[in-house]
Amino acid sequence: MQRTRRDLLAGVGVAAGFAGCLGVDGVTYPDEPDSGDGDADGGGEPDGSDGDGDGSDGSDGGDPGPNPALAAATRGVVGDALWFATSYEAAVRVYREATADVLTEVDAVRESVREATDPTVEMAERLEAAGYDAAERAATPLEPHFYPAGLLRSRTDRHVPVLDRFARRNDADRFTEELERMRLSFFQIRTPIYVDRRFSRDPIHNRLLDRLAPGDPDGVVVELAVPERRRFATLAHRPYSDGDGDDEGDETYPPTFTDDALPAERRESLRERLGPVARSDGRTAELFFTFADRPEPADRRRDAFRGPPSELDGAPLHVQRYADAETASDRLDAALAAGATESREPISPATEAADDAIEWHRYYHREAGSDRTDLDEFAGVQYGYLLQAGEFVLATGFSGDAWEERPRWQGRLPDAWVTA
């Protein structure tokens, strides 16, 4: 609950000064509040819920299409991924501008303090208003993906009561000292390294990661790419600690990813395997994902993973969003007509016996080159799985090896939202 101005300025029982240090994903910043920041890692709702997605059901009141629950989950994933691709940079820019305005106000107040009796309660109230205004401005573009408001309010709450106390005592020396603390406090939370860690999209580890892999968000690395939106691609996984162990001999080495996630040549290779499944007519978004094991840190540098994300051999997933479920159904029908199907089955081994498991089309086509011969003597067949969920067409598991020849091809895909 937001505190009132009277509570803020009461000054009773409020501790001044610095309260130690708190690490943010391996980086240590002084004057980090122990509590009250609201969501320390920047993701999820303040009450622990996931939020309300992108606010659209994709159906415009018409036929919701098949698999509505999966469509809703996919809508949340796609909405969050598109936000990172198209709106993230502008949202962060607003946050940095808002915190910069607080620094401007602090500097202006400091310039006006020239005599011992200059500090006033009105100055403290002015800085309180600046801090709370910055919190509201930063929250508007970043929520519900990240929650900066608690961070900015807690910084304001830490310093304003101290400023009020010493303004009432005409203690200009202590007043200006607290002004410097407030300035440093807000300066630290707008540096590029802090912003990149707190509101991270490389890697993503806010609510989108939990939506991508609800089965085990701590154990996966997800590559994601939105090629039609600013050619955006990144990784999603829990971050690794940058620091050494607390005790001698406890030092660990995180993996090093030496290439971008899903670069253009890999995406094109995946499209070729999809063949007639990839249909841009009427498509409003195309996304690529892969799901792989998250490499563990190693005790020795030479044992730590080092290489491109492709070496993790992640299971790929292709998502196409259309204007509505009817359009998606038409595109799926066209793809099915261009190939052939052979029954349906769940894509997760753990759900094969479940009565309510979603069954995907076992689909194959001959448009891609052969995986089986070096000379492409035959056209070759690509075997995969297709499914419609609302306005989405999903495809996964495409390979030159037939379905029965690779019973455990899924890897970490069973942790993804499409099998939850």
C-alpha positions in Angstrom: 0.0 0.0 0.0 1.4 3.4 -0.9 2.4 5.5 2.1 1.0 8.9 2.7 3.0 12.0 2.7 2.5 12.4 6.4 3.9 8.9 7.0 6.9 9.7 4.7 7.8 12.9 6.5 7.1 11.8 10.0 10.8 10.7 10.5 10.0 8.6 13.5 11.9 5.3 13.4 13.3 5.9 10.0 16.9 4.9 9.6 19.2 7.2 7.7 22.3 6.5 5.7 23.4 3.4 3.9 22.1 -0.1 4.6 24.9 -2.2 3.3 25.1 -3.7 -0.2 22.9 -6.1 -2.2 24.0 -8.0 -5.3 21.9 -7.7 -8.4 22.6 -10.8 -10.5 26.2 -10.8 -9.5 26.8 -7.0 -9.5 27.0 -5.2 -6.2 25.6 -1.8 -5.7 25.7 0.2 -2.5 22.6 1.7 -0.9 20.3 -1.1 -2.3 17.2 -1.3 -0.1 16.8 -4.6 1.7 13.1 -4.6 1.0 10.3 -2.6 -0.6 11.8 -2.6 -4.1 8.9 -4.7 -5.3 10.1 -7.8 -7.2 13.8 -8.0 -6.8 14.5 -9.6 -10.1 12.2 -7.4 -12.1 9.7 -10.0 -13.3 6.3 -11.2 -12.3 3.3 -9.4 -10.7 3.7 -7.9 -7.2 1.2 -10.4 -5.9 3.0 -13.3 -7.5 0.6 -13.8 -10.4 1.5 -13.8 -14.1 -0.5 -10.8 -15.2 -3.1 -10.7 -17.9 -1.0 -11.4 -21.1 -1.4 -9.0 -24.0 -5.0 -8.3 -23.4 -6.3 -9.9 -26.6 -7.8 -13.3 -27.3 -7.1 -13.1 -31.0 -10.6 -14.2 -31.9 -12.4 -10.8 -32.3 -15.5 -12.5 -30.8 -15.6 -15.1 -33.5 -14.8 -18.8 -33.5 -11.9 -19.3 -31.0 -10.6 -22.2 -33.0 -9.3 -25.5 -31.7 -7.2 -25.9 -28.4 -8.3 -22.7 -26.8 -6.2 -23.3 -23.6 -3.1 -23.8 -25.6 -4.0 -20.8 -27.7 -4.2 -18.6 -24.6 -0.8 -19.8 -23.4 0.7 -19.2 -26.8 -0.8 -15.7 -26.9 0.9 -14.9 -23.6 4.3 -16.1 -24.9 4.0 -14.4 -28.3 2.7 -11.1 -26.7 5.7 -11.0 -24.3 8.2 -11.9 -27.0 6.9 -9.2 -29.4 7.1 -6.6 -26.5 10.8 -7.4 -26.1 11.3 -7.1 -29.8 9.4 -3.9 -30.4 8.7 -1.9 -27.2 11.5 -2.8 -24.8 14.1 -0.2 -25.8 11.5 2.7 -25.7 10.3 1.5 -22.3 13.8 1.4 -20.9 14.5 4.9 -22.4 11.5 6.3 -20.5 12.8 4.7 -17.2 16.2 6.3 -17.7 14.7 9.7 -18.6 12.5 9.5 -15.5 15.4 8.8 -13.1 17.5 11.5 -14.8 14.8 14.0 -13.9 15.1 13.1 -10.3 18.8 13.8 -10.5 18.0 17.2 -12.1 15.7 18.0 -9.2 18.4 16.9 -6.6 21.0 19.1 -8.3 18.6 22.1 -8.4 17.9 21.8 -4.7 21.6 21.5 -3.9 22.3 24.7 -5.9 19.7 26.6 -3.8 21.3 25.7 -0.5 23.9 28.4 0.2 23.3 29.3 3.8 22.8 27.2 7.0 19.1 28.2 7.1 18.3 27.5 3.4 17.1 23.9 3.6 13.3 23.7 3.9 10.6 21.1 4.3 9.3 22.2 0.9 12.5 21.1 -0.7 12.0 17.6 0.8 8.5 17.6 -0.5 9.7 18.7 -3.9 12.1 15.7 -4.1 9.4 13.4 -2.8 7.1 14.5 -5.7 9.9 14.0 -8.2 10.7 10.5 -7.0 7.0 9.4 -7.0 6.4 11.0 -10.4 9.4 9.1 -11.8 8.0 5.9 -10.4 4.7 6.4 -12.1 6.3 7.4 -15.4 8.7 4.4 -15.4 5.9 1.9 -14.5 3.7 2.9 -17.4 5.8 1.4 -20.3 7.6 -1.4 -18.3 4.7 -3.0 -16.4 3.6 -5.8 -16.4 6.9 -7.1 -17.8 9.0 -5.4 -15.1 8.1 -3.5 -12.0 10.3 -0.4 -11.5 7.8 1.6 -9.4 8.7 -0.1 -6.1 12.4 0.4 -6.7 12.0 4.2 -7.3 9.6 4.7 -4.4 11.8 2.9 -2.0 14.7 5.1 -3.0 12.6 8.1 -2.4 11.3 6.8 0.9 14.8 6.2 2.1 16.0 9.7 1.6 13.1 12.2 1.9 12.3 11.6 5.6 16.0 12.2 6.4 16.0 15.4 4.3 12.8 16.6 6.1 14.3 16.0 9.5 17.5 18.0 8.9 15.6 20.8 7.1 13.5 21.2 10.3 16.7 21.4 12.3 18.3 23.9 9.9 21.2 21.5 9.6 22.4 22.4 6.1 25.5 20.2 6.5 23.6 17.0 7.1 20.9 18.1 4.6 23.4 18.4 1.7 25.1 15.2 2.8 21.8 13.4 2.4 21.2 15.1 -1.0 24.5 13.6 -2.2 23.4 10.2 -1.0 20.1 10.5 -2.8 21.8 11.6 -6.0 24.2 8.6 -5.8 21.3 6.3 -5.1 19.4 7.3 -8.2 22.5 7.6 -10.4 23.4 4.0 -9.6 20.0 2.6 -10.7 20.1 4.2 -14.2 23.6 3.1 -15.2 23.6 0.8 -18.3 25.0 -2.2 -16.5 22.3 -1.9 -13.8 19.5 -1.4 -16.2 20.7 -4.3 -18.4 20.8 -6.6 -15.3 17.6 -5.5 -13.6 15.4 -5.3 -16.8 17.3 -8.0 -18.7 16.5 -9.2 -22.2 19.9 -10.9 -22.7 19.1 -13.2 -21.1 15.4 -12.9 -20.6 14.5 -14.2 -17.2 11.3 -12.4 -16.2 7.8 -13.8 -16.6 8.4 -14.7 -20.2 10.8 -17.4 -19.2 8.2 -18.9 -16.8 5.7 -18.8 -19.6 8.1 -20.4 -22.1 9.1 -23.3 -19.9 6.5 -23.8 -17.1 7.7 -27.3 -16.7 11.2 -26.3 -15.6 12.2 -22.7 -16.1 15.4 -23.2 -14.0 16.7 -26.0 -16.2 16.4 -24.8 -19.7 18.0 -22.4 -22.2 15.5 -21.1 -24.7 16.6 -19.5 -28.0 13.9 -17.2 -29.4 13.8 -15.1 -32.5 11.3 -12.7 -34.1 12.8 -12.1 -37.5 10.1 -9.9 -38.9 10.3 -7.5 -35.9 13.7 -5.7 -36.0 15.4 -9.1 -36.5 15.2 -9.6 -32.7 16.8 -12.7 -31.2 18.0 -13.6 -27.7 18.3 -16.3 -25.1 16.0 -16.9 -22.1 17.4 -18.6 -19.1 18.1 -18.1 -15.4 21.2 -15.9 -15.0 24.5 -17.2 -13.8 26.5 -15.7 -10.9 29.4 -13.6 -12.0 31.2 -13.8 -8.6 33.5 -16.3 -7.0 32.4 -18.7 -4.4 32.4 -17.6 -0.7 35.1 -20.0 0.2 38.4 -20.8 -1.3 38.1 -23.4 -4.0 34.4 -22.6 -4.6 35.0 -20.5 -7.7 32.8 -21.6 -10.6 32.8 -20.7 -14.3 29.6 -20.0 -16.2 29.1 -21.0 -19.8 30.1 -18.7 -22.6 27.8 -18.4 -25.6 29.9 -17.5 -28.6 27.2 -16.7 -31.1 23.8 -15.1 -31.3 20.7 -17.0 -30.7 19.0 -18.4 -33.9 21.0 -16.4 -36.5 19.5 -16.0 -40.0 21.2 -19.1 -41.5 19.8 -21.3 -38.8 16.3 -19.9 -39.2 16.4 -20.4 -42.9 17.5 -24.0 -42.4 14.5 -24.5 -40.1 12.2 -22.9 -42.7 13.5 -25.3 -45.4 12.6 -28.2 -43.2 9.1 -26.9 -42.7 8.5 -26.6 -46.5 4.8 -25.8 -47.2 4.1 -25.3 -43.5 5.7 -21.8 -43.5 3.0 -19.5 -45.1 3.4 -15.8 -44.9 0.1 -14.9 -46.5 -2.0 -13.3 -43.8 0.6 -14.0 -41.1 0.9 -11.3 -38.5 3.9 -12.8 -36.6 6.5 -15.5 -37.0 8.6 -16.8 -34.1 11.3 -19.4 -33.7 12.2 -21.2 -30.4 14.6 -23.9 -29.4 14.6 -25.7 -26.0 17.8 -27.2 -24.6 19.4 -28.1 -21.3 20.8 -25.1 -19.4 24.6 -25.8 -19.1 25.8 -26.0 -15.5 28.7 -23.9 -14.3 32.0 -25.8 -14.0 34.6 -26.0 -11.3 37.3 -25.5 -13.9 37.4 -23.0 -16.8 38.3 -25.6 -19.4 35.2 -27.7 -18.4 32.7 -24.9 -18.8 30.5 -24.9 -21.9 31.8 -22.6 -24.6 30.3 -22.4 -28.0 27.2 -21.3 -30.0 23.8 -22.0 -28.6 23.3 -24.4 -31.6 25.7 -26.8 -29.9 23.2 -27.4 -27.2 21.1 -29.3 -29.7 17.8 -27.7 -28.7 14.5 -29.0 -29.9 13.0 -26.4 -32.3 9.5 -25.0 -32.3 8.0 -22.7 -35.0 5.0 -20.5 -34.3 3.0 -18.6 -36.9 0.3 -16.1 -35.8 -2.6 -15.2 -38.1 -5.3 -12.6 -37.9 -7.8 -15.0 -36.6 -8.5 -18.7 -36.1 -10.3 -19.0 -39.4 -7.2 -17.8 -41.3 -5.0 -20.1 -39.3 -7.3 -23.0 -40.2 -7.1 -22.1 -43.9 -3.3 -22.0 -43.8 -3.1 -25.3 -41.9 -5.4 -27.0 -44.5 -3.2 -25.7 -47.3 -0.1 -27.1 -45.6 -1.8 -30.5 -45.0 -2.9 -30.6 -48.6 0.7 -30.0 -49.8 1.9 -33.0 -47.8 0.4 -36.0 -46.0 -0.5 -37.0 -42.5 -0.4 -40.3 -40.7 -2.6 -40.3 -37.6 -2.1 -38.0 -34.5 -0.3 -38.3 -31.3 1.0 -36.2 -28.3 4.5 -34.8 -28.7 5.5 -35.4 -25.1 6.2 -39.0 -24.0 4.9 -38.2 -20.5 1.5 -37.4 -21.9 1.0 -40.3 -24.3 -1.3 -42.1 -21.9 -3.2 -39.1 -20.8 -6.8 -38.9 -22.0 -6.7 -35.1 -22.3 -3.3 -34.8 -24.0 -3.3 -32.7 -27.1 -2.7 -34.7 -30.2 -0.6 -33.3 -33.1 -0.8 -34.2 -36.8 2.0 -36.5 -37.8 2.9 -34.7 -41.0 5.4 -35.2 -43.8 6.3 -33.5 -47.1 8.8 -33.8 -49.9 9.8 -30.2 -50.6 13.1 -30.2 -48.7 16.3 -31.9 -49.8 17.2 -35.3 -48.5 18.9 -35.9 -45.1 19.6 -39.5 -46.1 21.8 -39.3 -49.2 24.8 -37.2 -49.9 23.9 -36.6 -53.5 20.2 -35.7 -53.1 19.4 -38.6 -55.5 15.8 -38.5 -54.1 13.7 -35.6 -53.0 13.7 -36.8 -49.4 10.9 -36.6 -46.8 10.7 -34.3 -43.8 8.7 -35.7 -40.9 7.3 -33.5 -38.2 4.3 -32.4 -36.1 1.6 -29.8 -36.8 -1.1 -28.3 -34.7 -3.5 -25.4 -34.7 -4.3 -23.5 -31.5 -6.7 -20.6 -32.0 -5.0 -18.1 -34.4 -1.7 -20.0 -34.2 -0.1 -22.8 -36.3 2.6 -24.6 -34.4 5.2 -26.9 -35.9 8.0 -28.9 -34.3 10.2 -32.0 -34.7 10.9 -31.8 -38.4 13.6 -34.2 -39.5 14.6 -36.5 -42.3 14.3 -39.3 -39.8 10.9 -40.8 -39.5 8.9 -40.5 -36.3 9.5 -44.1 -35.1 13.2 -43.8 -35.7 13.7 -41.1 -33.0 11.5 -41.8 -30.0 13.2 -39.3 -27.7 13.7 -36.4 -30.1 11.9 -34.0 -27.9 14.8 -33.2 -25.5 13.6 -30.3 -23.3 10.5 -29.6 -25.3 8.2 -31.3 -22.7 9.1 -28.4 -20.4 7.7 -25.9 -22.9 4.2 -24.4 -22.7 3.0 -26.4 -25.7 3.0 -29.6 -23.6 2.0 -28.2 -20.2 
